Amino acid sequence: MKKYICTVCDYIYDPALGDPDSGIEAGTAFEDIPEDWECPDCGVTKEDFEPFEED
Ligand SMILES: [Fe+2]
């Protein structure tokens, strides 16, 4: 599964970790996060995230 990065604050969503503080279980793909989820660091929505390319 792909990581996604917040284009506002550079928070990286890692599907292996999820976002348990917001009720997103580890192993949840970014695509499967509810649309009303907010970046845990800056509060923007999924629209402000883009795929994070790792080398
Ligand atoms: Fe953010």
mmCIF file of the protein (N, C-alpha, C, O) and its ligand, coordinates in Angstrom:
data_MODEL
# 
_entry.id   MODEL 
# 
loop_
_entity.id 
_entity.type 
_entity.pdbx_number_of_molecules 
1 polymer     1 
2 non-polymer 1 
# 
_entity_poly.entity_id                      1 
_entity_poly.type                           'polypeptide(L)' 
_entity_poly.nstd_linkage                   no 
_entity_poly.nstd_monomer                   no 
_entity_poly.pdbx_seq_one_letter_code       MKKYICTVCDYIYDPALGDPDSGIEAGTAFEDIPEDWECPDCGVTKEDFEPFEED 
_entity_poly.pdbx_seq_one_letter_code_can   MKKYICTVCDYIYDPALGDPDSGIEAGTAFEDIPEDWECPDCGVTKEDFEPFEED 
_entity_poly.pdbx_strand_id                 A 
# 
loop_
_entity_poly_seq.entity_id 
_entity_poly_seq.num 
_entity_poly_seq.mon_id 
_entity_poly_seq.hetero 
1 1  MET n 
1 2  LYS n 
1 3  LYS n 
1 4  TYR n 
1 5  ILE n 
1 6  CYS n 
1 7  THR n 
1 8  VAL n 
1 9  CYS n 
1 10 ASP n 
1 11 TYR n 
1 12 ILE n 
1 13 TYR n 
1 14 ASP n 
1 15 PRO n 
1 16 ALA n 
1 17 LEU n 
1 18 GLY n 
1 19 ASP n 
1 20 PRO n 
1 21 ASP n 
1 22 SER n 
1 23 GLY n 
1 24 ILE n 
1 25 GLU n 
1 26 ALA n 
1 27 GLY n 
1 28 THR n 
1 29 ALA n 
1 30 PHE n 
1 31 GLU n 
1 32 ASP n 
1 33 ILE n 
1 34 PRO n 
1 35 GLU n 
1 36 ASP n 
1 37 TRP n 
1 38 GLU n 
1 39 CYS n 
1 40 PRO n 
1 41 ASP n 
1 42 CYS n 
1 43 GLY n 
1 44 VAL n 
1 45 THR n 
1 46 LYS n 
1 47 GLU n 
1 48 ASP n 
1 49 PHE n 
1 50 GLU n 
1 51 PRO n 
1 52 PHE n 
1 53 GLU n 
1 54 GLU n 
1 55 ASP n 
# 
loop_
_struct_asym.id 
_struct_asym.entity_id 
A 1 
B 2 
# 
loop_
_chem_comp.id 
_chem_comp.type 
_chem_comp.mon_nstd_flag 
ALA 'L-peptide linking' y 
ASP 'L-peptide linking' y 
CYS 'L-peptide linking' y 
GLU 'L-peptide linking' y 
GLY 'peptide linking'   y 
ILE 'L-peptide linking' y 
LEU 'L-peptide linking' y 
LIG non-polymer         . 
LYS 'L-peptide linking' y 
MET 'L-peptide linking' y 
PHE 'L-peptide linking' y 
PRO 'L-peptide linking' y 
SER 'L-peptide linking' y 
THR 'L-peptide linking' y 
TRP 'L-peptide linking' y 
TYR 'L-peptide linking' y 
VAL 'L-peptide linking' y 
# 
_pdbx_entity_nonpoly.entity_id   2 
_pdbx_entity_nonpoly.name        ? 
_pdbx_entity_nonpoly.comp_id     LIG 
# 
_pdbx_nonpoly_scheme.asym_id         B 
_pdbx_nonpoly_scheme.entity_id       2 
_pdbx_nonpoly_scheme.mon_id          LIG 
_pdbx_nonpoly_scheme.ndb_seq_num     1 
_pdbx_nonpoly_scheme.pdb_seq_num     101 
_pdbx_nonpoly_scheme.auth_seq_num    101 
_pdbx_nonpoly_scheme.pdb_mon_id      LIG 
_pdbx_nonpoly_scheme.auth_mon_id     LIG 
_pdbx_nonpoly_scheme.pdb_strand_id   A 
_pdbx_nonpoly_scheme.pdb_ins_code    . 
# 
loop_
_atom_site.group_PDB 
_atom_site.id 
_atom_site.type_symbol 
_atom_site.label_atom_id 
_atom_site.label_alt_id 
_atom_site.label_comp_id 
_atom_site.label_asym_id 
_atom_site.label_entity_id 
_atom_site.label_seq_id 
_atom_site.pdbx_PDB_ins_code 
_atom_site.Cartn_x 
_atom_site.Cartn_y 
_atom_site.Cartn_z 
_atom_site.occupancy 
_atom_site.B_iso_or_equiv 
_atom_site.pdbx_formal_charge 
_atom_site.auth_seq_id 
_atom_site.auth_comp_id 
_atom_site.auth_asym_id 
_atom_site.auth_atom_id 
_atom_site.pdbx_PDB_model_num 
ATOM   1   N  N  . MET A 1 1  ? 0.836   -1.194 0.000  1.00 0.00 ? 1   MET A N  1 
ATOM   2   C  CA . MET A 1 1  ? 0.000   0.000  0.000  1.00 0.00 ? 1   MET A CA 1 
ATOM   3   C  C  . MET A 1 1  ? 0.874   1.247  0.000  1.00 0.00 ? 1   MET A C  1 
ATOM   4   O  O  . MET A 1 1  ? 1.985   1.259  0.528  1.00 0.00 ? 1   MET A O  1 
ATOM   5   N  N  . LYS A 1 2  ? 0.342   2.274  -0.598 1.00 0.00 ? 2   LYS A N  1 
ATOM   6   C  CA . LYS A 1 2  ? 1.100   3.495  -0.793 1.00 0.00 ? 2   LYS A CA 1 
ATOM   7   C  C  . LYS A 1 2  ? 1.010   4.441  0.399  1.00 0.00 ? 2   LYS A C  1 
ATOM   8   O  O  . LYS A 1 2  ? -0.025  4.552  1.056  1.00 0.00 ? 2   LYS A O  1 
ATOM   9   N  N  . LYS A 1 3  ? 2.131   5.120  0.658  1.00 0.00 ? 3   LYS A N  1 
ATOM   10  C  CA . LYS A 1 3  ? 2.113   6.215  1.617  1.00 0.00 ? 3   LYS A CA 1 
ATOM   11  C  C  . LYS A 1 3  ? 1.638   7.482  0.912  1.00 0.00 ? 3   LYS A C  1 
ATOM   12  O  O  . LYS A 1 3  ? 1.815   7.637  -0.296 1.00 0.00 ? 3   LYS A O  1 
ATOM   13  N  N  . TYR A 1 4  ? 1.033   8.385  1.683  1.00 0.00 ? 4   TYR A N  1 
ATOM   14  C  CA . TYR A 1 4  ? 0.592   9.669  1.143  1.00 0.00 ? 4   TYR A CA 1 
ATOM   15  C  C  . TYR A 1 4  ? 1.147   10.776 2.019  1.00 0.00 ? 4   TYR A C  1 
ATOM   16  O  O  . TYR A 1 4  ? 1.289   10.617 3.232  1.00 0.00 ? 4   TYR A O  1 
ATOM   17  N  N  . ILE A 1 5  ? 1.459   11.899 1.389  1.00 0.00 ? 5   ILE A N  1 
ATOM   18  C  CA . ILE A 1 5  ? 2.018   13.019 2.149  1.00 0.00 ? 5   ILE A CA 1 
ATOM   19  C  C  . ILE A 1 5  ? 1.086   14.222 2.091  1.00 0.00 ? 5   ILE A C  1 
ATOM   20  O  O  . ILE A 1 5  ? 0.491   14.518 1.055  1.00 0.00 ? 5   ILE A O  1 
ATOM   21  N  N  . CYS A 1 6  ? 0.971   14.906 3.218  1.00 0.00 ? 6   CYS A N  1 
ATOM   22  C  CA . CYS A 1 6  ? 0.181   16.131 3.299  1.00 0.00 ? 6   CYS A CA 1 
ATOM   23  C  C  . CYS A 1 6  ? 0.979   17.244 2.632  1.00 0.00 ? 6   CYS A C  1 
ATOM   24  O  O  . CYS A 1 6  ? 2.119   17.511 3.013  1.00 0.00 ? 6   CYS A O  1 
ATOM   25  N  N  . THR A 1 7  ? 0.380   17.893 1.637  1.00 0.00 ? 7   THR A N  1 
ATOM   26  C  CA . THR A 1 7  ? 1.120   18.927 0.904  1.00 0.00 ? 7   THR A CA 1 
ATOM   27  C  C  . THR A 1 7  ? 1.210   20.218 1.709  1.00 0.00 ? 7   THR A C  1 
ATOM   28  O  O  . THR A 1 7  ? 1.940   21.135 1.332  1.00 0.00 ? 7   THR A O  1 
ATOM   29  N  N  . VAL A 1 8  ? 0.475   20.295 2.811  1.00 0.00 ? 8   VAL A N  1 
ATOM   30  C  CA . VAL A 1 8  ? 0.508   21.502 3.635  1.00 0.00 ? 8   VAL A CA 1 
ATOM   31  C  C  . VAL A 1 8  ? 1.586   21.413 4.713  1.00 0.00 ? 8   VAL A C  1 
ATOM   32  O  O  . VAL A 1 8  ? 2.358   22.353 4.902  1.00 0.00 ? 8   VAL A O  1 
ATOM   33  N  N  . CYS A 1 9  ? 1.640   20.269 5.428  1.00 0.00 ? 9   CYS A N  1 
ATOM   34  C  CA . CYS A 1 9  ? 2.557   20.190 6.574  1.00 0.00 ? 9   CYS A CA 1 
ATOM   35  C  C  . CYS A 1 9  ? 3.570   19.048 6.474  1.00 0.00 ? 9   CYS A C  1 
ATOM   36  O  O  . CYS A 1 9  ? 4.391   18.870 7.374  1.00 0.00 ? 9   CYS A O  1 
ATOM   37  N  N  . ASP A 1 10 ? 3.519   18.278 5.392  1.00 0.00 ? 10  ASP A N  1 
ATOM   38  C  CA . ASP A 1 10 ? 4.460   17.178 5.178  1.00 0.00 ? 10  ASP A CA 1 
ATOM   39  C  C  . ASP A 1 10 ? 4.260   15.967 6.093  1.00 0.00 ? 10  ASP A C  1 
ATOM   40  O  O  . ASP A 1 10 ? 5.125   15.095 6.170  1.00 0.00 ? 10  ASP A O  1 
ATOM   41  N  N  . TYR A 1 11 ? 3.115   15.915 6.788  1.00 0.00 ? 11  TYR A N  1 
ATOM   42  C  CA . TYR A 1 11 ? 2.778   14.691 7.522  1.00 0.00 ? 11  TYR A CA 1 
ATOM   43  C  C  . TYR A 1 11 ? 2.648   13.552 6.512  1.00 0.00 ? 11  TYR A C  1 
ATOM   44  O  O  . TYR A 1 11 ? 2.060   13.726 5.445  1.00 0.00 ? 11  TYR A O  1 
ATOM   45  N  N  . ILE A 1 12 ? 3.195   12.397 6.853  1.00 0.00 ? 12  ILE A N  1 
ATOM   46  C  CA . ILE A 1 12 ? 3.090   11.246 5.961  1.00 0.00 ? 12  ILE A CA 1 
ATOM   47  C  C  . ILE A 1 12 ? 2.136   10.221 6.545  1.00 0.00 ? 12  ILE A C  1 
ATOM   48  O  O  . ILE A 1 12 ? 2.321   9.749  7.666  1.00 0.00 ? 12  ILE A O  1 
ATOM   49  N  N  . TYR A 1 13 ? 1.110   9.881  5.768  1.00 0.00 ? 13  TYR A N  1 
ATOM   50  C  CA . TYR A 1 13 ? 0.209   8.807  6.165  1.00 0.00 ? 13  TYR A CA 1 
ATOM   51  C  C  . TYR A 1 13 ? 0.808   7.478  5.722  1.00 0.00 ? 13  TYR A C  1 
ATOM   52  O  O  . TYR A 1 13 ? 1.025   7.239  4.534  1.00 0.00 ? 13  TYR A O  1 
ATOM   53  N  N  . ASP A 1 14 ? 1.069   6.622  6.702  1.00 0.00 ? 14  ASP A N  1 
ATOM   54  C  CA . ASP A 1 14 ? 1.615   5.296  6.420  1.00 0.00 ? 14  ASP A CA 1 
ATOM   55  C  C  . ASP A 1 14 ? 0.527   4.263  6.693  1.00 0.00 ? 14  ASP A C  1 
ATOM   56  O  O  . ASP A 1 14 ? 0.124   4.077  7.841  1.00 0.00 ? 14  ASP A O  1 
ATOM   57  N  N  . PRO A 1 15 ? 0.048   3.591  5.648  1.00 0.00 ? 15  PRO A N  1 
ATOM   58  C  CA . PRO A 1 15 ? -1.056  2.631  5.831  1.00 0.00 ? 15  PRO A CA 1 
ATOM   59  C  C  . PRO A 1 15 ? -0.704  1.507  6.799  1.00 0.00 ? 15  PRO A C  1 
ATOM   60  O  O  . PRO A 1 15 ? -1.596  0.904  7.396  1.00 0.00 ? 15  PRO A O  1 
ATOM   61  N  N  . ALA A 1 16 ? 0.582   1.221  6.960  1.00 0.00 ? 16  ALA A N  1 
ATOM   62  C  CA . ALA A 1 16 ? 0.976   0.174  7.903  1.00 0.00 ? 16  ALA A CA 1 
ATOM   63  C  C  . ALA A 1 16 ? 0.692   0.600  9.341  1.00 0.00 ? 16  ALA A C  1 
ATOM   64  O  O  . ALA A 1 16 ? 0.484   -0.239 10.218 1.00 0.00 ? 16  ALA A O  1 
ATOM   65  N  N  . LEU A 1 17 ? 0.687   1.892  9.568  1.00 0.00 ? 17  LEU A N  1 
ATOM   66  C  CA . LEU A 1 17 ? 0.447   2.421  10.916 1.00 0.00 ? 17  LEU A CA 1 
ATOM   67  C  C  . LEU A 1 17 ? -0.975  2.908  11.106 1.00 0.00 ? 17  LEU A C  1 
ATOM   68  O  O  . LEU A 1 17 ? -1.500  2.885  12.220 1.00 0.00 ? 17  LEU A O  1 
ATOM   69  N  N  . GLY A 1 18 ? -1.604  3.350  10.023 1.00 0.00 ? 18  GLY A N  1 
ATOM   70  C  CA . GLY A 1 18 ? -2.928  3.950  10.131 1.00 0.00 ? 18  GLY A CA 1 
ATOM   71  C  C  . GLY A 1 18 ? -2.868  5.253  10.912 1.00 0.00 ? 18  GLY A C  1 
ATOM   72  O  O  . GLY A 1 18 ? -1.825  5.904  10.982 1.00 0.00 ? 18  GLY A O  1 
ATOM   73  N  N  . ASP A 1 19 ? -3.999  5.623  11.497 1.00 0.00 ? 19  ASP A N  1 
ATOM   74  C  CA . ASP A 1 19 ? -4.074  6.813  12.340 1.00 0.00 ? 19  ASP A CA 1 
ATOM   75  C  C  . ASP A 1 19 ? -5.005  6.486  13.501 1.00 0.00 ? 19  ASP A C  1 
ATOM   76  O  O  . ASP A 1 19 ? -6.127  6.986  13.577 1.00 0.00 ? 19  ASP A O  1 
ATOM   77  N  N  . PRO A 1 20 ? -4.515  5.630  14.409 1.00 0.00 ? 20  PRO A N  1 
ATOM   78  C  CA . PRO A 1 20 ? -5.363  5.111  15.492 1.00 0.00 ? 20  PRO A CA 1 
ATOM   79  C  C  . PRO A 1 20 ? -6.034  6.210  16.322 1.00 0.00 ? 20  PRO A C  1 
ATOM   80  O  O  . PRO A 1 20 ? -7.148  6.022  16.811 1.00 0.00 ? 20  PRO A O  1 
ATOM   81  N  N  . ASP A 1 21 ? -5.364  7.352  16.481 1.00 0.00 ? 21  ASP A N  1 
ATOM   82  C  CA . ASP A 1 21 ? -5.954  8.440  17.268 1.00 0.00 ? 21  ASP A CA 1 
ATOM   83  C  C  . ASP A 1 21 ? -7.224  8.974  16.642 1.00 0.00 ? 21  ASP A C  1 
ATOM   84  O  O  . ASP A 1 21 ? -8.064  9.563  17.323 1.00 0.00 ? 21  ASP A O  1 
ATOM   85  N  N  . SER A 1 22 ? -7.366  8.764  15.316 1.00 0.00 ? 22  SER A N  1 
ATOM   86  C  CA . SER A 1 22 ? -8.575  9.203  14.615 1.00 0.00 ? 22  SER A CA 1 
ATOM   87  C  C  . SER A 1 22 ? -9.460  8.029  14.217 1.00 0.00 ? 22  SER A C  1 
ATOM   88  O  O  . SER A 1 22 ? -10.384 8.172  13.417 1.00 0.00 ? 22  SER A O  1 
ATOM   89  N  N  . GLY A 1 23 ? -9.162  6.875  14.785 1.00 0.00 ? 23  GLY A N  1 
ATOM   90  C  CA . GLY A 1 23 ? -10.010 5.713  14.510 1.00 0.00 ? 23  GLY A CA 1 
ATOM   91  C  C  . GLY A 1 23 ? -9.685  4.983  13.221 1.00 0.00 ? 23  GLY A C  1 
ATOM   92  O  O  . GLY A 1 23 ? -10.462 4.142  12.768 1.00 0.00 ? 23  GLY A O  1 
ATOM   93  N  N  . ILE A 1 24 ? -8.536  5.299  12.624 1.00 0.00 ? 24  ILE A N  1 
ATOM   94  C  CA . ILE A 1 24 ? -8.124  4.616  11.401 1.00 0.00 ? 24  ILE A CA 1 
ATOM   95  C  C  . ILE A 1 24 ? -7.168  3.480  11.785 1.00 0.00 ? 24  ILE A C  1 
ATOM   96  O  O  . ILE A 1 24 ? -6.041  3.723  12.218 1.00 0.00 ? 24  ILE A O  1 
ATOM   97  N  N  . GLU A 1 25 ? -7.625  2.262  11.622 1.00 0.00 ? 25  GLU A N  1 
ATOM   98  C  CA . GLU A 1 25 ? -6.837  1.106  12.031 1.00 0.00 ? 25  GLU A CA 1 
ATOM   99  C  C  . GLU A 1 25 ? -5.579  0.944  11.188 1.00 0.00 ? 25  GLU A C  1 
ATOM   100 O  O  . GLU A 1 25 ? -5.548  1.310  10.013 1.00 0.00 ? 25  GLU A O  1 
ATOM   101 N  N  . ALA A 1 26 ? -4.538  0.386  11.816 1.00 0.00 ? 26  ALA A N  1 
ATOM   102 C  CA . ALA A 1 26 ? -3.349  0.013  11.063 1.00 0.00 ? 26  ALA A CA 1 
ATOM   103 C  C  . ALA A 1 26 ? -3.755  -0.926 9.936  1.00 0.00 ? 26  ALA A C  1 
ATOM   104 O  O  . ALA A 1 26 ? -4.597  -1.803 10.126 1.00 0.00 ? 26  ALA A O  1 
ATOM   105 N  N  . GLY A 1 27 ? -3.154  -0.740 8.762  1.00 0.00 ? 27  GLY A N  1 
ATOM   106 C  CA . GLY A 1 27 ? -3.491  -1.575 7.622  1.00 0.00 ? 27  GLY A CA 1 
ATOM   107 C  C  . GLY A 1 27 ? -4.577  -0.991 6.729  1.00 0.00 ? 27  GLY A C  1 
ATOM   108 O  O  . GLY A 1 27 ? -5.035  -1.649 5.795  1.00 0.00 ? 27  GLY A O  1 
ATOM   109 N  N  . THR A 1 28 ? -4.993  0.245  7.014  1.00 0.00 ? 28  THR A N  1 
ATOM   110 C  CA . THR A 1 28 ? -6.020  0.893  6.199  1.00 0.00 ? 28  THR A CA 1 
ATOM   111 C  C  . THR A 1 28 ? -5.373  1.663  5.052  1.00 0.00 ? 28  THR A C  1 
ATOM   112 O  O  . THR A 1 28 ? -4.566  2.565  5.279  1.00 0.00 ? 28  THR A O  1 
ATOM   113 N  N  . ALA A 1 29 ? -5.728  1.304  3.825  1.00 0.00 ? 29  ALA A N  1 
ATOM   114 C  CA . ALA A 1 29 ? -5.209  2.032  2.662  1.00 0.00 ? 29  ALA A CA 1 
ATOM   115 C  C  . ALA A 1 29 ? -5.743  3.463  2.675  1.00 0.00 ? 29  ALA A C  1 
ATOM   116 O  O  . ALA A 1 29 ? -6.852  3.717  3.144  1.00 0.00 ? 29  ALA A O  1 
ATOM   117 N  N  . PHE A 1 30 ? -4.949  4.383  2.162  1.00 0.00 ? 30  PHE A N  1 
ATOM   118 C  CA . PHE A 1 30 ? -5.373  5.789  2.135  1.00 0.00 ? 30  PHE A CA 1 
ATOM   119 C  C  . PHE A 1 30 ? -6.717  5.938  1.441  1.00 0.00 ? 30  PHE A C  1 
ATOM   120 O  O  . PHE A 1 30 ? -7.569  6.718  1.867  1.00 0.00 ? 30  PHE A O  1 
ATOM   121 N  N  . GLU A 1 31 ? -6.896  5.177  0.365  1.00 0.00 ? 31  GLU A N  1 
ATOM   122 C  CA . GLU A 1 31 ? -8.133  5.253  -0.408 1.00 0.00 ? 31  GLU A CA 1 
ATOM   123 C  C  . GLU A 1 31 ? -9.357  4.868  0.423  1.00 0.00 ? 31  GLU A C  1 
ATOM   124 O  O  . GLU A 1 31 ? -10.477 5.279  0.120  1.00 0.00 ? 31  GLU A O  1 
ATOM   125 N  N  . ASP A 1 32 ? -9.131  4.074  1.476  1.00 0.00 ? 32  ASP A N  1 
ATOM   126 C  CA . ASP A 1 32 ? -10.249 3.584  2.283  1.00 0.00 ? 32  ASP A CA 1 
ATOM   127 C  C  . ASP A 1 32 ? -10.544 4.462  3.503  1.00 0.00 ? 32  ASP A C  1 
ATOM   128 O  O  . ASP A 1 32 ? -11.482 4.188  4.252  1.00 0.00 ? 32  ASP A O  1 
ATOM   129 N  N  . ILE A 1 33 ? -9.753  5.508  3.701  1.00 0.00 ? 33  ILE A N  1 
ATOM   130 C  CA . ILE A 1 33 ? -10.023 6.438  4.806  1.00 0.00 ? 33  ILE A CA 1 
ATOM   131 C  C  . ILE A 1 33 ? -11.269 7.249  4.464  1.00 0.00 ? 33  ILE A C  1 
ATOM   132 O  O  . ILE A 1 33 ? -11.424 7.682  3.322  1.00 0.00 ? 33  ILE A O  1 
ATOM   133 N  N  . PRO A 1 34 ? -12.162 7.463  5.433  1.00 0.00 ? 34  PRO A N  1 
ATOM   134 C  CA . PRO A 1 34 ? -13.357 8.271  5.167  1.00 0.00 ? 34  PRO A CA 1 
ATOM   135 C  C  . PRO A 1 34 ? -12.981 9.671  4.668  1.00 0.00 ? 34  PRO A C  1 
ATOM   136 O  O  . PRO A 1 34 ? -11.956 10.233 5.052  1.00 0.00 ? 34  PRO A O  1 
ATOM   137 N  N  . GLU A 1 35 ? -13.837 10.211 3.806  1.00 0.00 ? 35  GLU A N  1 
ATOM   138 C  CA . GLU A 1 35 ? -13.553 11.513 3.198  1.00 0.00 ? 35  GLU A CA 1 
ATOM   139 C  C  . GLU A 1 35 ? -13.507 12.639 4.229  1.00 0.00 ? 35  GLU A C  1 
ATOM   140 O  O  . GLU A 1 35 ? -12.927 13.693 3.968  1.00 0.00 ? 35  GLU A O  1 
ATOM   141 N  N  . ASP A 1 36 ? -14.116 12.425 5.403  1.00 0.00 ? 36  ASP A N  1 
ATOM   142 C  CA . ASP A 1 36 ? -14.125 13.509 6.397  1.00 0.00 ? 36  ASP A CA 1 
ATOM   143 C  C  . ASP A 1 36 ? -12.928 13.433 7.347  1.00 0.00 ? 36  ASP A C  1 
ATOM   144 O  O  . ASP A 1 36 ? -12.844 14.185 8.317  1.00 0.00 ? 36  ASP A O  1 
ATOM   145 N  N  . TRP A 1 37 ? -12.010 12.520 7.056  1.00 0.00 ? 37  TRP A N  1 
ATOM   146 C  CA . TRP A 1 37 ? -10.778 12.440 7.856  1.00 0.00 ? 37  TRP A CA 1 
ATOM   147 C  C  . TRP A 1 37 ? -9.961  13.710 7.667  1.00 0.00 ? 37  TRP A C  1 
ATOM   148 O  O  . TRP A 1 37 ? -9.969  14.324 6.600  1.00 0.00 ? 37  TRP A O  1 
ATOM   149 N  N  . GLU A 1 38 ? -9.252  14.092 8.736  1.00 0.00 ? 38  GLU A N  1 
ATOM   150 C  CA . GLU A 1 38 ? -8.416  15.291 8.652  1.00 0.00 ? 38  GLU A CA 1 
ATOM   151 C  C  . GLU A 1 38 ? -6.973  14.951 8.997  1.00 0.00 ? 38  GLU A C  1 
ATOM   152 O  O  . GLU A 1 38 ? -6.713  14.062 9.808  1.00 0.00 ? 38  GLU A O  1 
ATOM   153 N  N  . CYS A 1 39 ? -6.055  15.650 8.388  1.00 0.00 ? 39  CYS A N  1 
ATOM   154 C  CA . CYS A 1 39 ? -4.642  15.486 8.713  1.00 0.00 ? 39  CYS A CA 1 
ATOM   155 C  C  . CYS A 1 39 ? -4.452  15.688 10.213 1.00 0.00 ? 39  CYS A C  1 
ATOM   156 O  O  . CYS A 1 39 ? -4.866  16.714 10.752 1.00 0.00 ? 39  CYS A O  1 
ATOM   157 N  N  . PRO A 1 40 ? -3.833  14.724 10.894 1.00 0.00 ? 40  PRO A N  1 
ATOM   158 C  CA . PRO A 1 40 ? -3.684  14.834 12.345 1.00 0.00 ? 40  PRO A CA 1 
ATOM   159 C  C  . PRO A 1 40 ? -2.789  15.993 12.772 1.00 0.00 ? 40  PRO A C  1 
ATOM   160 O  O  . PRO A 1 40 ? -2.849  16.425 13.923 1.00 0.00 ? 40  PRO A O  1 
ATOM   161 N  N  . ASP A 1 41 ? -1.970  16.496 11.874 1.00 0.00 ? 41  ASP A N  1 
ATOM   162 C  CA . ASP A 1 41 ? -1.058  17.577 12.249 1.00 0.00 ? 41  ASP A CA 1 
ATOM   163 C  C  . ASP A 1 41 ? -1.596  18.968 11.918 1.00 0.00 ? 41  ASP A C  1 
ATOM   164 O  O  . ASP A 1 41 ? -1.372  19.912 12.676 1.00 0.00 ? 41  ASP A O  1 
ATOM   165 N  N  . CYS A 1 42 ? -2.304  19.105 10.793 1.00 0.00 ? 42  CYS A N  1 
ATOM   166 C  CA . CYS A 1 42 ? -2.711  20.459 10.396 1.00 0.00 ? 42  CYS A CA 1 
ATOM   167 C  C  . CYS A 1 42 ? -4.188  20.583 10.062 1.00 0.00 ? 42  CYS A C  1 
ATOM   168 O  O  . CYS A 1 42 ? -4.677  21.697 9.873  1.00 0.00 ? 42  CYS A O  1 
ATOM   169 N  N  . GLY A 1 43 ? -4.913  19.471 9.983  1.00 0.00 ? 43  GLY A N  1 
ATOM   170 C  CA . GLY A 1 43 ? -6.368  19.557 9.874  1.00 0.00 ? 43  GLY A CA 1 
ATOM   171 C  C  . GLY A 1 43 ? -6.944  19.661 8.475  1.00 0.00 ? 43  GLY A C  1 
ATOM   172 O  O  . GLY A 1 43 ? -8.159  19.799 8.332  1.00 0.00 ? 43  GLY A O  1 
ATOM   173 N  N  . VAL A 1 44 ? -6.114  19.600 7.429  1.00 0.00 ? 44  VAL A N  1 
ATOM   174 C  CA . VAL A 1 44 ? -6.676  19.636 6.077  1.00 0.00 ? 44  VAL A CA 1 
ATOM   175 C  C  . VAL A 1 44 ? -7.271  18.269 5.732  1.00 0.00 ? 44  VAL A C  1 
ATOM   176 O  O  . VAL A 1 44 ? -7.073  17.299 6.464  1.00 0.00 ? 44  VAL A O  1 
ATOM   177 N  N  . THR A 1 45 ? -7.998  18.197 4.620  1.00 0.00 ? 45  THR A N  1 
ATOM   178 C  CA . THR A 1 45 ? -8.658  16.956 4.243  1.00 0.00 ? 45  THR A CA 1 
ATOM   179 C  C  . THR A 1 45 ? -7.807  16.158 3.251  1.00 0.00 ? 45  THR A C  1 
ATOM   180 O  O  . THR A 1 45 ? -6.724  16.587 2.853  1.00 0.00 ? 45  THR A O  1 
ATOM   181 N  N  . LYS A 1 46 ? -8.317  15.000 2.866  1.00 0.00 ? 46  LYS A N  1 
ATOM   182 C  CA . LYS A 1 46 ? -7.589  14.105 1.966  1.00 0.00 ? 46  LYS A CA 1 
ATOM   183 C  C  . LYS A 1 46 ? -7.225  14.767 0.646  1.00 0.00 ? 46  LYS A C  1 
ATOM   184 O  O  . LYS A 1 46 ? -6.252  14.379 -0.001 1.00 0.00 ? 46  LYS A O  1 
ATOM   185 N  N  . GLU A 1 47 ? -8.007  15.767 0.245  1.00 0.00 ? 47  GLU A N  1 
ATOM   186 C  CA . GLU A 1 47 ? -7.753  16.440 -1.037 1.00 0.00 ? 47  GLU A CA 1 
ATOM   187 C  C  . GLU A 1 47 ? -6.384  17.099 -1.067 1.00 0.00 ? 47  GLU A C  1 
ATOM   188 O  O  . GLU A 1 47 ? -5.829  17.332 -2.141 1.00 0.00 ? 47  GLU A O  1 
ATOM   189 N  N  . ASP A 1 48 ? -5.839  17.397 0.098  1.00 0.00 ? 48  ASP A N  1 
ATOM   190 C  CA . ASP A 1 48 ? -4.546  18.070 0.152  1.00 0.00 ? 48  ASP A CA 1 
ATOM   191 C  C  . ASP A 1 48 ? -3.381  17.092 0.329  1.00 0.00 ? 48  ASP A C  1 
ATOM   192 O  O  . ASP A 1 48 ? -2.260  17.491 0.644  1.00 0.00 ? 48  ASP A O  1 
ATOM   193 N  N  . PHE A 1 49 ? -3.669  15.800 0.121  1.00 0.00 ? 49  PHE A N  1 
ATOM   194 C  CA . PHE A 1 49 ? -2.607  14.796 0.168  1.00 0.00 ? 49  PHE A CA 1 
ATOM   195 C  C  . PHE A 1 49 ? -2.261  14.334 -1.246 1.00 0.00 ? 49  PHE A C  1 
ATOM   196 O  O  . PHE A 1 49 ? -3.096  14.364 -2.150 1.00 0.00 ? 49  PHE A O  1 
ATOM   197 N  N  . GLU A 1 50 ? -1.023  13.911 -1.411 1.00 0.00 ? 50  GLU A N  1 
ATOM   198 C  CA . GLU A 1 50 ? -0.638  13.310 -2.688 1.00 0.00 ? 50  GLU A CA 1 
ATOM   199 C  C  . GLU A 1 50 ? 0.224   12.080 -2.409 1.00 0.00 ? 50  GLU A C  1 
ATOM   200 O  O  . GLU A 1 50 ? 0.809   11.968 -1.333 1.00 0.00 ? 50  GLU A O  1 
ATOM   201 N  N  . PRO A 1 51 ? 0.306   11.163 -3.363 1.00 0.00 ? 51  PRO A N  1 
ATOM   202 C  CA . PRO A 1 51 ? 1.115   9.962  -3.173 1.00 0.00 ? 51  PRO A CA 1 
ATOM   203 C  C  . PRO A 1 51 ? 2.559   10.334 -2.847 1.00 0.00 ? 51  PRO A C  1 
ATOM   204 O  O  . PRO A 1 51 ? 3.136   11.245 -3.440 1.00 0.00 ? 51  PRO A O  1 
ATOM   205 N  N  . PHE A 1 52 ? 3.121   9.608  -1.892 1.00 0.00 ? 52  PHE A N  1 
ATOM   206 C  CA . PHE A 1 52 ? 4.493   9.856  -1.472 1.00 0.00 ? 52  PHE A CA 1 
ATOM   207 C  C  . PHE A 1 52 ? 5.404   8.826  -2.099 1.00 0.00 ? 52  PHE A C  1 
ATOM   208 O  O  . PHE A 1 52 ? 5.282   7.630  -1.836 1.00 0.00 ? 52  PHE A O  1 
ATOM   209 N  N  . GLU A 1 53 ? 6.323   9.296  -2.932 1.00 0.00 ? 53  GLU A N  1 
ATOM   210 C  CA . GLU A 1 53 ? 7.229   8.398  -3.632 1.00 0.00 ? 53  GLU A CA 1 
ATOM   211 C  C  . GLU A 1 53 ? 8.488   8.191  -2.804 1.00 0.00 ? 53  GLU A C  1 
ATOM   212 O  O  . GLU A 1 53 ? 9.166   9.145  -2.423 1.00 0.00 ? 53  GLU A O  1 
ATOM   213 N  N  . GLU A 1 54 ? 8.787   6.924  -2.533 1.00 0.00 ? 54  GLU A N  1 
ATOM   214 C  CA . GLU A 1 54 ? 9.999   6.599  -1.795 1.00 0.00 ? 54  GLU A CA 1 
ATOM   215 C  C  . GLU A 1 54 ? 11.031  5.989  -2.732 1.00 0.00 ? 54  GLU A C  1 
ATOM   216 O  O  . GLU A 1 54 ? 10.694  5.272  -3.674 1.00 0.00 ? 54  GLU A O  1 
ATOM   217 N  N  . ASP A 1 55 ? 12.262  6.280  -2.463 1.00 0.00 ? 55  ASP A N  1 
ATOM   218 C  CA . ASP A 1 55 ? 13.322  5.671  -3.261 1.00 0.00 ? 55  ASP A CA 1 
ATOM   219 C  C  . ASP A 1 55 ? 13.656  4.290  -2.723 1.00 0.00 ? 55  ASP A C  1 
ATOM   220 O  O  . ASP A 1 55 ? 14.530  3.611  -3.264 1.00 0.00 ? 55  ASP A O  1 
HETATM 221 FE FE . LIG B 2 .  ? -1.101  18.255 7.270  1.00 0.00 2 101 LIG A FE 1 
# 
